[in-house]
């Protein structure tokens, strides 16, 4: 199956991390917020974090969460480390500042 450009952009758009956990938000957004809060986690840990935010969440939701995270991982939208029978997911956030520098002479050559 070939996707049109628009379908491809929709299918592989970057993950947007919600600013807060909102119970009325989509299950997908709530899972991403929980993962972002944890930094990295397996599906079970994401669900446990969601239960902290939403104590009444149904246990059957865990299956959906695991499938959703795995689908994002398969698409390359989430990073993960495979260990035994599980994947430890992360959002690949940059937490260490760049240690390099920029040569000021290269920024605007010939404008002296």
C-alpha positions in Angstrom: 0.0 0.0 0.0 1.4 3.4 -1.0 0.5 6.4 1.1 -0.1 9.8 -0.4 2.1 12.6 0.9 -0.7 13.9 3.1 -1.5 10.4 4.4 2.2 9.9 5.1 2.5 13.2 7.0 -0.6 12.3 9.1 0.6 8.7 9.8 4.2 9.7 10.8 3.7 13.1 12.3 5.9 13.8 15.4 4.5 13.1 18.8 3.1 16.1 20.6 3.5 15.8 24.4 0.5 17.3 26.2 1.2 20.0 28.8 -0.8 18.1 31.5 -2.8 15.0 32.1 -6.4 15.6 31.3 -8.8 12.8 31.9 -11.0 13.9 29.0 -8.1 13.8 26.6 -7.5 10.9 24.3 -6.1 7.7 25.7 -3.1 8.1 23.4 -2.3 11.6 24.8 -2.6 10.5 28.3 -0.2 7.6 27.7 2.3 9.9 26.1 2.1 12.3 29.0 2.6 9.5 31.5 5.7 8.3 29.5 7.1 11.8 29.3 6.7 12.1 33.1 8.6 8.9 33.6 11.3 9.6 31.0 11.5 6.0 30.0 9.4 3.0 30.9 7.8 -0.3 29.7 4.1 -0.4 29.0 3.2 -1.7 32.5 5.0 1.3 34.1 3.2 3.7 31.8 -0.1 2.2 32.9 0.9 2.4 36.6 1.7 6.1 36.2 -1.6 6.7 34.4 -3.4 5.0 37.4 -1.7 7.6 39.7 -3.2 10.4 37.6 -6.5 8.6 37.0 -7.3 6.0 39.8 -10.5 4.9 38.1 -8.9 3.9 34.8 -9.9 0.4 33.7 -7.4 -2.4 33.8 -8.2 -3.6 30.3 -6.7 -0.3 29.1 -3.2 -1.7 29.7 -3.5 -3.9 26.6 -4.3 -0.8 24.4 -1.5 1.2 26.0 1.1 -1.6 25.2 -0.1 -1.9 21.6 -0.1 1.9 21.1 3.4 2.2 22.4 4.6 -0.7 20.3 3.0 0.8 17.2 4.8 4.1 17.7 8.0 2.2 18.3 7.5 0.2 15.1 6.9 3.5 13.1 10.1 5.0 14.6 8.2 7.6 16.5 9.4 6.3 19.9 12.8 5.0 20.8 13.2 1.9 22.8 15.6 -0.7 24.2 14.5 -4.3 23.8 15.3 -6.4 26.9 14.1 -9.9 27.1 10.3 -9.9 26.4 9.7 -6.1 26.8 10.7 -2.8 25.3 11.7 0.1 27.5 10.3 3.2 25.6 11.6 6.8 25.7 10.8 10.0 23.9 14.5 10.7 23.0 14.4 14.0 24.8 17.7 15.8 24.8 18.6 16.3 28.5 22.3 17.3 28.1 23.2 20.6 26.4 25.3 20.6 23.3 29.0 20.8 24.3 30.1 22.3 21.0 30.5 25.9 19.9 30.0 27.9 16.8 32.9 29.8 15.2 31.6 33.4 14.9 33.6 33.8 11.7 31.5 31.2 10.0 28.1 32.7 10.9 28.3 35.7 8.6 31.3 35.4 6.3 32.2 38.6 4.3 30.0 40.9 6.3 32.9 42.7 8.1 
